[in-house]
């Protein structure tokens, strides 16, 4: 017997089967391309059908399915809101998956919930009952584990921490993504860099080697590594925002661990000591001495492991 975990992102889908002990049996990663709406739904259901067939042939029959989605899963309706997938405003994913899964149990949850569950199962939050996964990629979100359970809120939106108010005055740019996300997400880092480039007409550094609208967070980190002046300002500003956010998590939830992951905590992993020092300035002084702040133990696999854990917890006993 095996469980199937599916991590659906904005650009790709990872599918993996696991044993009950968390050993990965097989994995497949598929790009979404420019897929949207029902086309992406069909990619999910086709992927499931393929794995059900191949696993049966290999003698590892799948008896539960878990799915991580990049947005909000509405448990009461079985529908998904995913801003990076056009047409998924209230998409009936559970209904479509059940149509191909038959009697196999299906569980769906947000990517941020799955990130912390993956770390809880097989990553750096093992043994923790209270832990937070701060996911910093294109956007920002937090998977929050309290007393061993994911905190979801009254309408499944808990953890949308990209909207944390960490600066003032309010700016119209915060409407679409939130204050924290505007300044310190992957896309936010690029936005802030573009703002500095527009303001500094005398700048002649690395970030000026391409049109400003094409500058990405990867460019900013590369320039930061070379000591670029604007990149240094942008990353130092991001460190302050990351530190303030972590301080707020610590003061609100008193976690054992805060795990930093997502695409930005690739290149930003080396900054964790600086981020921790910033957090210490703002956080509840006792709680901050009791928390461990560290990088994800699963990296880009956190979501698919979390989806696998969802499946494991809902499989027939």
C-alpha positions as CSV (number, residue, x, y, z in Angstrom):
1,X,0.0,0.0,0.0
2,X,1.1,3.6,-0.7
3,X,-0.2,7.1,-0.4
4,X,-0.1,9.8,-3.2
5,X,1.0,13.3,-2.5
6,X,0.4,16.1,-5.1
7,X,2.0,19.5,-4.7
8,X,0.4,21.9,-7.1
9,X,2.2,25.2,-7.6
10,X,1.7,28.2,-9.8
11,X,4.1,26.8,-12.5
12,X,4.5,23.1,-11.9
13,X,2.9,20.0,-10.3
14,X,4.9,17.4,-8.3
15,X,3.4,14.0,-7.7
16,X,5.0,11.4,-5.4
17,X,4.0,8.2,-3.7
18,X,5.2,7.4,-0.2
19,X,5.2,4.4,2.2
20,X,3.5,4.9,5.6
21,X,7.0,5.6,7.0
22,X,7.6,8.5,4.6
23,X,9.9,6.7,2.2
24,X,9.5,8.2,-1.3
25,X,8.7,5.4,-3.8
26,X,8.3,7.4,-7.1
27,X,8.0,11.0,-8.2
28,X,7.1,12.9,-11.3
29,X,7.2,16.7,-11.9
30,X,5.1,18.3,-14.6
31,X,5.2,22.0,-15.8
32,X,1.8,23.6,-16.0
33,X,2.9,25.8,-18.9
34,X,0.2,28.4,-19.6
35,X,-2.6,26.1,-18.4
36,X,-5.6,27.6,-16.6
37,X,-9.0,26.7,-15.3
38,X,-10.3,23.2,-16.3
39,X,-7.0,22.5,-18.2
40,X,-5.1,22.5,-15.0
41,X,-7.8,20.5,-13.3
42,X,-7.5,17.9,-16.1
43,X,-3.7,17.8,-15.5
44,X,-4.3,16.9,-11.9
45,X,-6.9,14.2,-12.6
46,X,-4.8,12.7,-15.5
47,X,-1.8,12.6,-13.2
48,X,-3.8,10.8,-10.5
49,X,-5.1,8.3,-13.1
50,X,-1.5,7.6,-14.3
51,X,-0.2,7.0,-10.8
52,X,-3.1,4.8,-9.8
53,X,-2.5,2.6,-12.9
54,X,1.3,2.4,-12.6
55,X,1.2,1.9,-8.8
56,X,-1.2,-1.0,-9.2
57,X,1.1,-2.6,-11.8
58,X,4.1,-2.2,-9.4
59,X,2.2,-3.7,-6.5
60,X,2.0,-0.5,-4.5
61,X,-1.7,0.2,-4.6
62,X,-2.6,3.8,-3.6
63,X,-5.1,3.9,-0.8
64,X,-5.2,7.7,0.0
65,X,-4.5,11.0,-1.9
66,X,-3.4,14.3,-0.5
67,X,-3.2,17.6,-2.5
68,X,-1.4,20.8,-1.7
69,X,-2.8,23.9,-3.6
70,X,-1.3,27.4,-4.0
71,X,-4.1,29.4,-2.4
72,X,-7.2,28.8,-0.2
73,X,-9.0,25.5,0.1
74,X,-12.6,25.9,1.2
75,X,-13.2,22.8,3.2
76,X,-17.0,23.2,3.4
77,X,-17.4,23.5,-0.4
78,X,-14.5,21.5,-1.7
79,X,-13.4,24.4,-3.9
80,X,-10.1,26.2,-4.5
81,X,-9.1,29.8,-4.9
82,X,-5.6,30.0,-6.4
83,X,-4.5,33.5,-7.7
84,X,-1.7,32.2,-9.8
85,X,-4.0,29.8,-11.8
86,X,-6.4,31.8,-14.0
87,X,-9.9,30.5,-13.6
88,X,-9.4,29.0,-10.1
89,X,-11.5,31.5,-8.2
90,X,-13.9,28.9,-6.8
91,X,-12.8,25.8,-8.6
92,X,-14.5,22.4,-7.8
93,X,-11.3,20.5,-7.4
94,X,-12.5,17.9,-4.9
95,X,-15.5,16.9,-7.1
96,X,-13.2,16.4,-10.1
97,X,-10.6,14.4,-8.2
98,X,-13.2,12.2,-6.5
99,X,-14.6,11.4,-10.0
100,X,-11.3,9.6,-10.9
101,X,-10.3,8.5,-7.4
102,X,-13.5,6.5,-6.7
103,X,-13.5,5.2,-3.1
104,X,-10.0,6.4,-2.4
105,X,-10.0,9.2,0.3
106,X,-9.0,12.6,-1.0
107,X,-7.7,15.4,1.3
108,X,-6.9,18.9,0.0
109,X,-5.2,21.8,1.9
110,X,-3.3,25.0,1.3
111,X,0.4,24.9,0.4
112,X,1.4,26.7,3.6
113,X,-0.4,24.1,5.7
114,X,1.3,21.4,3.7
115,X,4.8,23.0,4.1
116,X,4.6,22.8,7.9
117,X,3.1,19.3,7.8
118,X,5.9,18.1,5.6
119,X,8.5,19.5,8.0
120,X,6.6,18.0,10.9
121,X,6.5,14.6,9.2
122,X,10.0,14.4,7.7
123,X,11.8,17.7,8.0
124,X,13.1,20.1,10.6
125,X,9.9,20.4,12.6
126,X,9.9,16.7,13.7
127,X,9.0,16.4,17.3
128,X,7.4,19.8,17.5
129,X,3.9,20.5,18.5
130,X,4.1,24.3,17.9
131,X,6.0,25.4,14.8
132,X,5.7,27.8,11.9
133,X,6.8,27.5,8.3
134,X,7.4,31.0,6.8
135,X,7.2,30.5,3.1
136,X,8.9,33.3,1.1
137,X,8.6,32.8,-2.7
138,X,6.7,34.8,-5.3
139,X,4.4,35.6,-2.3
140,X,4.5,35.1,1.4
141,X,2.5,32.8,3.7
142,X,2.8,30.9,6.9
143,X,1.9,27.4,7.9
144,X,1.1,27.5,11.6
145,X,1.1,24.4,13.8
146,X,-0.5,24.9,17.2
147,X,-0.7,21.9,19.7
148,X,0.1,19.6,16.8
149,X,-2.7,20.9,14.5
150,X,-2.7,23.3,11.6
151,X,-4.3,26.6,12.4
152,X,-6.8,27.3,9.6
153,X,-9.2,30.0,10.9
154,X,-12.9,30.4,10.6
155,X,-12.8,30.4,6.8
156,X,-9.5,28.6,6.0
157,X,-7.5,31.8,5.5
158,X,-5.2,31.8,8.6
159,X,-1.6,32.2,7.7
160,X,-2.0,34.8,4.9
161,X,0.7,36.7,6.6
162,X,1.8,38.5,3.4
163,X,-0.8,41.0,4.6
164,X,0.8,41.7,7.9
165,X,1.1,45.5,8.5
166,X,4.8,46.1,9.1
167,X,5.2,49.6,7.8
168,X,3.4,52.9,7.5
169,X,1.8,54.9,6.0
170,X,-0.5,52.7,4.0
171,X,0.4,52.6,0.3
172,X,-1.9,51.8,-2.6
173,X,0.6,49.1,-3.7
174,X,-0.3,47.1,-0.6
175,X,-3.9,46.5,-1.9
176,X,-3.1,43.6,-4.2
177,X,-0.6,41.7,-2.1
178,X,-0.2,43.2,1.4
179,X,2.5,45.3,3.1
180,X,4.9,42.5,4.1
181,X,4.7,40.7,0.8
182,X,5.2,44.0,-1.2
183,X,8.5,44.6,0.6
184,X,10.0,41.1,1.2
185,X,8.6,38.4,-1.1
186,X,10.6,37.3,-4.2
187,X,8.4,39.6,-6.4
188,X,8.5,42.3,-3.6
189,X,12.3,42.3,-3.6
190,X,12.3,42.9,-7.4
191,X,9.6,45.7,-7.0
192,X,11.7,47.5,-4.3
193,X,14.8,47.2,-6.5
194,X,12.9,48.8,-9.4
195,X,11.7,51.6,-7.1
196,X,15.3,52.4,-6.1
197,X,16.5,52.2,-9.7
198,X,13.8,54.7,-10.8
199,X,14.9,57.1,-8.0
200,X,18.6,56.9,-8.6
201,X,19.5,58.3,-12.0
202,X,23.2,58.2,-11.3
203,X,23.3,54.5,-10.5
204,X,25.7,52.4,-12.8
205,X,25.8,49.1,-11.0
206,X,24.9,45.5,-11.9
207,X,21.2,45.9,-11.8
208,X,21.4,48.5,-14.6
209,X,22.5,45.8,-17.1
210,X,19.0,45.1,-18.2
211,X,15.7,47.1,-18.3
212,X,14.5,47.7,-14.8
213,X,11.1,46.0,-15.5
214,X,13.0,42.8,-16.1
215,X,15.0,42.8,-12.9
216,X,14.2,39.8,-10.7
217,X,15.0,38.8,-7.1
218,X,17.6,36.4,-8.5
219,X,19.3,39.5,-10.1
220,X,19.1,41.3,-6.8
221,X,20.7,38.5,-4.8
222,X,23.5,38.1,-7.4
223,X,24.2,41.8,-7.3
224,X,24.1,41.7,-3.4
225,X,26.7,39.0,-3.4
226,X,29.0,41.4,-5.4
227,X,28.4,44.3,-3.1
228,X,26.1,46.3,-5.3
229,X,24.8,49.4,-3.5
230,X,21.2,49.2,-4.5
231,X,21.0,45.4,-4.0
232,X,22.5,45.9,-0.5
233,X,19.8,48.4,0.4
234,X,17.0,46.1,-0.9
235,X,18.3,43.0,0.9
236,X,19.0,44.9,4.1
237,X,15.5,46.2,4.0
238,X,14.1,42.7,3.5
239,X,16.1,41.4,6.4
240,X,14.4,44.0,8.6
241,X,10.9,42.9,7.4
242,X,11.7,39.2,7.8
243,X,13.0,39.8,11.3
244,X,9.9,41.8,12.2
245,X,7.6,39.2,10.9
246,X,9.4,36.4,12.8
247,X,9.3,38.5,15.9
248,X,5.5,38.8,15.5
249,X,5.2,35.0,15.0
250,X,7.2,34.4,18.1
251,X,5.3,36.9,20.3
252,X,1.9,35.7,19.1
253,X,2.4,31.9,19.0
254,X,5.5,31.1,21.2
255,X,6.6,28.3,18.8
256,X,9.4,25.8,19.3
257,X,10.7,26.4,15.8
258,X,10.3,28.7,12.9
259,X,11.2,27.1,9.6
260,X,12.2,29.4,6.7
261,X,11.5,28.1,3.2
262,X,10.2,28.9,-0.3
263,X,12.3,29.9,-3.3
264,X,13.8,33.0,-1.6
265,X,15.3,30.8,1.1
266,X,17.6,29.3,-1.3
267,X,19.8,32.4,-1.7
268,X,18.6,34.0,1.6
269,X,19.6,31.0,3.8
270,X,23.0,32.5,4.5
271,X,21.2,35.6,6.0
272,X,19.4,33.6,8.7
273,X,21.8,34.7,11.5
274,X,21.2,38.4,10.5
275,X,17.5,37.9,10.4
276,X,17.5,36.2,13.8
277,X,19.4,39.2,15.3
278,X,16.8,41.6,13.8
279,X,14.0,39.4,15.2
280,X,15.5,39.6,18.7
281,X,15.1,43.4,18.7
282,X,11.3,43.2,18.3
283,X,10.1,39.9,19.8
284,X,8.9,39.0,23.3
285,X,12.2,38.7,25.1
286,X,11.7,35.3,26.8
287,X,10.0,33.6,23.9
288,X,12.7,34.6,21.4
289,X,15.3,32.8,23.5
290,X,13.3,29.6,23.3
291,X,12.7,29.4,19.6
292,X,15.0,27.8,16.9
293,X,15.0,29.7,13.6
294,X,16.3,27.5,10.8
295,X,16.0,26.6,7.1
296,X,13.7,24.0,5.7
297,X,14.9,20.5,5.9
298,X,13.0,19.4,2.8
299,X,13.6,22.4,0.5
300,X,11.4,22.3,-2.6
301,X,9.9,18.9,-1.5
302,X,8.2,20.3,1.6
303,X,4.8,20.7,-0.2
304,X,4.7,17.2,-1.7
305,X,5.8,15.6,1.6
306,X,3.0,17.6,3.4
307,X,0.5,16.4,0.8
308,X,1.7,12.8,1.4
309,X,1.2,13.4,5.2
310,X,-2.3,14.6,4.5
311,X,-3.0,11.4,2.6
312,X,-1.5,9.3,5.4
313,X,-3.6,10.9,8.1
314,X,-6.9,10.3,6.1
315,X,-6.2,6.7,4.8
316,X,-8.5,3.9,5.9
317,X,-7.4,2.2,9.1
